[in-house]
C-alpha cells in the first residue's frame, strides 16, 4: 500500500447548485503498469479509490451535484458510485452517462448536454487531476472561465496566455520547450450553449473548444496558487501517494 494518511480537505459552508461534470472515461493506458486495467479514477490511495478522495474534496468545496462521464471500464466506476450512494454521496445529486464510443473530452461533454438536456452553466473537471482548491474562486466570475496556475513545465499541460484584465488570449495544447508558464488546471466553468448543435463527432475540449473560446475574447482566466497533480503517469501517481503519506502540500 502506497499511502496511509489522507490529504487535508478544505471545507466551505457554501453549497453550489451548479453541476460538476467529471471527465472519467479515459483509458489510462500509461498507468496500467502500476494499477492494472482499472480506470485511473479508481487507482488506490490509502485504501480508497482516488475518485473517493476527489469527491470528498469537491463536496468539501460546496459541490452538491455530479455528472460522471464514463466509457472505459464504466461498470467499475458505476459500481463504486452506487456503493457510495448510501455513504459518501448520500444526499447528493448523482448522474452518470456512458459514451457508446470514445468521443473525446469535448464530445463527452456535448453528449451529456444532449442526452441529459443540461441547460445553463456547469463546471468541468478531470477525474484524474487533483487541485487543492478553486471551486469558490471560479464560481465568483462569469462563464466562460478557467482556473489557471503557473508551473515550471507548461509545455506538458498546454500553455495559457492572458492579458492584463485576465482574459485568455491564446490557449495551446501540449508543446515541448515552453518552460515556465500558466496552464489549464483542469477546472472550467462553461455554458451548455457552447455545446449545442453538436455534429456527433468526437472532439477535444483542449484542441477545439478552449482555443475557440479564447478567440472570442470572453474567456476569463482565474489565476490561483494551489497544489496540483495529474496522476496519469506512474511517477506522478506515486508522488501523489507520497504527498498524501507525508501530509505536505508544499511539494506541489
C-alpha positions in Angstrom: 0.0 0.0 0.0 1.5 3.4 -1.0 -0.4 5.7 1.3 -1.5 5.9 4.9 -2.7 9.5 5.6 -5.5 11.4 3.9 -4.8 14.7 2.2 -6.1 17.8 4.1 -9.6 18.6 2.9 -10.7 22.2 2.8 -14.3 22.7 3.9 -16.6 25.5 2.8 -20.1 26.3 4.1 -21.1 27.4 0.6 -23.2 25.0 -1.4 -23.4 25.4 -5.2 -26.3 24.3 -7.4 -24.1 24.4 -10.5 -23.4 20.8 -11.5 -19.9 19.4 -11.9 -19.3 17.3 -15.0 -16.5 14.8 -14.2 -14.4 13.5 -17.2 -13.8 9.9 -16.2 -13.9 7.9 -19.4 -10.2 7.8 -20.4 -8.3 4.5 -20.9 -5.5 5.5 -18.5 -3.0 3.4 -20.6 0.1 4.9 -19.0 -1.0 3.9 -15.5 -1.7 0.3 -16.3 1.8 -0.8 -15.3 1.0 0.1 -11.7 -2.8 -0.2 -11.3 -3.6 -2.9 -13.8 -6.5 -2.5 -16.2 -8.7 -0.5 -13.8 -9.6 3.1 -14.7 -7.3 5.9 -13.4 -10.1 7.3 -11.3 -10.1 4.1 -9.2 -6.4 4.0 -8.6 -6.0 3.0 -4.9 -4.8 5.7 -2.5 -4.9 5.0 1.3 -7.2 2.0 0.7 -9.7 4.2 -1.2 -10.1 4.9 -4.9 -8.6 8.2 -6.0 -12.1 9.2 -7.1 -13.3 8.8 -3.5 -10.8 11.5 -2.4 -11.8 13.7 -5.3 -15.5 13.5 -4.5 -14.8 14.1 -0.8 -12.7 17.1 -1.7 -15.3 18.5 -4.2 -18.1 18.1 -1.6 -15.9 19.9 0.9 -15.7 22.9 -1.6 -19.5 23.1 -1.9 -20.4 20.8 -4.9 -23.7 19.1 -4.4 -24.5 17.9 -8.0 -22.3 15.5 -10.0 -22.5 14.1 -13.5 -19.8 11.4 -14.3 -18.9 11.0 -17.9 -17.8 7.4 -18.5 -16.5 5.0 -21.1 -13.6 2.7 -20.3 -14.4 0.2 -17.5 -17.6 2.2 -16.9 -19.1 -0.7 -15.0 -16.4 -0.5 -12.3 -17.0 3.2 -11.7 -20.8 2.8 -11.7 -20.4 0.1 -9.1 -18.3 2.4 -7.0 -20.8 5.3 -7.3 -23.7 3.0 -6.5 -21.9 1.7 -3.4 -21.4 5.3 -2.2 -25.0 6.3 -2.7 -25.6 5.4 1.0 -22.1 6.6 2.0 -20.0 9.5 0.7 -22.6 10.5 -1.9 -25.7 10.2 0.4 -27.9 13.3 -0.1 -26.1 14.5 -3.2 -27.4 14.5 -6.8 -25.5 12.0 -8.8 -25.9 11.1 -12.5 -23.6 9.2 -14.9 -23.6 8.7 -18.6 -21.6 6.1 -20.6 -20.4 7.0 -24.1 -21.2 4.3 -26.6 -17.9 5.0 -28.3 -14.9 7.2 -27.3 -15.9 10.8 -28.1 -13.0 12.8 -26.8 -13.3 15.2 -23.9 -15.4 17.7 -25.9 -17.6 15.0 -27.3 -18.2 13.5 -23.9 -19.5 16.9 -22.6 -21.6 17.6 -25.7 -23.1 14.1 -25.4 -24.0 14.8 -21.8 -25.6 18.1 -22.6 -27.7 16.5 -25.3 -28.7 13.3 -23.5 -29.3 14.9 -20.1 -30.7 18.1 -21.5 -28.4 20.2 -19.5 -29.0 23.9 -19.5 -27.1 27.0 -18.2 -23.7 27.0 -16.7 -21.8 24.0 -15.4 -18.3 23.1 -14.2 -16.0 20.6 -15.9 -13.2 18.7 -14.0 -10.9 15.9 -14.8 -11.3 12.8 -12.6 -7.6 12.2 -12.5 -6.4 15.7 -11.6 -6.1 16.8 -8.0 -6.4 20.6 -7.4 -6.1 21.9 -3.8 -9.0 24.3 -4.2 -10.6 26.5 -6.8 -14.4 26.0 -6.8 -15.1 29.1 -4.8 -12.8 31.2 -6.9 -14.2 30.2 -10.3 -17.8 30.5 -9.1 -17.2 34.2 -8.4 -16.7 35.0 -12.1 -19.0 34.9 -15.1 -18.6 31.9 -17.5 -16.7 31.0 -19.6 -13.8 30.8 -17.2 -10.8 28.6 -16.5 -8.7 28.2 -13.4 -5.0 28.6 -14.4 -1.9 28.1 -12.4 1.8 28.7 -13.0 4.2 25.7 -13.4 7.8 25.2 -14.5 6.9 22.9 -17.4 3.9 24.5 -19.1 4.5 22.5 -22.3 3.5 19.3 -20.6 0.0 20.6 -19.9 -0.8 23.3 -22.5 0.1 27.0 -22.2 -2.5 29.7 -21.4 -1.7 33.3 -22.2 -4.0 36.1 -20.8 -4.0 39.9 -20.8 -3.8 42.4 -18.0 -7.6 42.1 -17.5 -7.1 38.3 -17.2 -9.0 37.4 -20.4 -7.4 34.5 -22.2 -5.7 35.5 -25.5 -4.4 32.1 -26.6 -4.7 28.5 -25.4 -2.3 25.9 -26.8 -2.3 22.2 -26.1 0.9 20.3 -25.0 4.1 21.5 -26.7 7.7 20.8 -25.9 10.1 23.6 -24.8 7.7 26.2 -23.4 9.2 26.2 -20.0 7.6 28.2 -17.1 4.1 29.4 -17.8 0.4 29.3 -17.0 -1.6 26.2 -17.6 -5.2 24.9 -17.6 -5.7 23.5 -14.1 -8.4 21.1 -15.5 -11.4 23.1 -13.9 -13.6 25.2 -16.2 -16.9 27.0 -16.0 -18.8 27.0 -19.2 -22.3 27.2 -20.7 -24.3 24.4 -22.2 -24.9 26.8 -25.2 -21.3 26.2 -26.3 -22.2 22.5 -26.9 -25.5 22.9 -28.7 -25.8 21.9 -32.4 -23.1 19.2 -31.9 -22.4 17.2 -35.1 -22.0 14.0 -33.1 -18.3 13.7 -33.9 -15.6 13.1 -31.4 -13.6 16.2 -30.5 -11.3 17.6 -27.8 -12.0 20.4 -25.3 -8.3 21.2 -25.3 -7.9 21.3 -29.1 -11.2 22.7 -30.2 -13.5 24.3 -27.5 -10.9 26.1 -25.4 -9.0 27.7 -28.2 -12.3 28.8 -29.8 -13.4 30.4 -26.6 -10.1 32.2 -26.4 -10.6 33.6 -29.9 -13.9 35.1 -28.9 -12.3 37.3 -26.2 -14.7 36.5 -23.4 -12.8 33.6 -21.8 -11.7 34.6 -18.3 -8.6 33.2 -16.6 -8.7 32.8 -12.9 -5.1 32.6 -11.6 -4.6 30.6 -8.4 -1.7 29.2 -6.4 -2.6 25.7 -5.3 -1.5 22.1 -5.1 -1.9 20.4 -8.4 -1.1 17.0 -9.8 -2.3 14.8 -12.7 -1.9 11.2 -11.7 -1.9 10.0 -15.3 1.7 8.6 -15.2 3.2 6.3 -12.6 5.8 8.8 -11.3 3.1 11.4 -10.6 0.7 8.8 -9.1 3.4 7.8 -6.7 4.2 11.4 -6.0 0.6 11.9 -5.0 0.7 8.9 -2.8 3.9 10.3 -1.1 2.2 13.7 -0.7 -0.7 12.0 1.0 1.6 10.0 3.2 3.6 13.0 4.3 0.7 15.3 4.7 2.6 18.0 3.0 1.1 20.3 0.4 4.3 22.3 -0.2 5.7 19.7 -2.7 3.2 21.0 -5.3 
